[in-house]
């Protein structure tokens, strides 16, 4: 499904993002996630306690789900965590539908892989080889442990690397998956250029990202998560500069808002719910999936 670029810009944002944000420090990001992953009581670690699928991203409701029915099914803290985890798995499984059915012979980059949950699900779904990268040593350790537990070490691996400057050869990947990692990029322009370098011609890139519409909420999100969230239009402009053509766009904001309400019910899980729950409900923060296809220039 082709979408006109201008129509996909959606609502105008209430701020202007700089082309490059020099305040984003990759060591600080690595330290943040190292501490989280090394803490057995961390929210994301607790969610992955049973299946070892650490998602590190939003959840979404699928058609037929309702917030009220989910609330009614919560009878203790354990049940609540299981439901929240299932919604996060929904996000990955929904997004994977847009990877254009990669074959077992293909190689996929999980850019900003977190604890490895998405990379493992990609391999489970398609059988493709998956290489995940993260700034966090602890996330890579957890992800490789999970892959070993599933028996996938020959085809699924995770390493410490910087997606802005990857230790990867040119033309290496048939697909790129980036779920809630591009928010940490200091420059989308440079990121799309690097993605184009390591991707093969006609590669599919799927990005799922928080997008900012309001400066005040953006500041709260960025301070808490060490991000630089951007308006949706910034993704479209940056991608187009390096041959990434928009193939499909889906606004997931309405589907993820109930997830954050669930994280606030009956009490907050991590504290970020104070601004994330009303932010997604009011659309001051939005959740978008972008699918691009690469047309390399001669």
MOBEL-V912738 format. One line per field, one symbol per residue. ss: DSSP state (A for helix, B for strand, O for the rest). A space follows every 50 residues. Layout:
ss=???
This chain:
ss=OOOOAAAAOOOOOOOOOOOOOOOOOAAAAAAAAAAAAAOOOOAAAAAOOO OOOOOOOOOOOOOOOOAAAAAAOOOOAAAAAAAAAAAAAAAAAAAAOOOO OOOOOOBBBBBOOOOOAAAAAAAAAAOOBBBBBBOOAAAAAAAAAAAAAA OOOOOBBBBBOBOOBOOOOOOOBBBBBBBOOAAAOOOAAAAAAAAAAABB BBBBBBBBBBBBOOAAAAAAAAAAAOOOOBOAAAAAAAAAOOOBBBBBBB BOAAAAAAAAAAAOOOOOOOOOAAAAAAAAAAOOBBBBBBBBBBOOOO
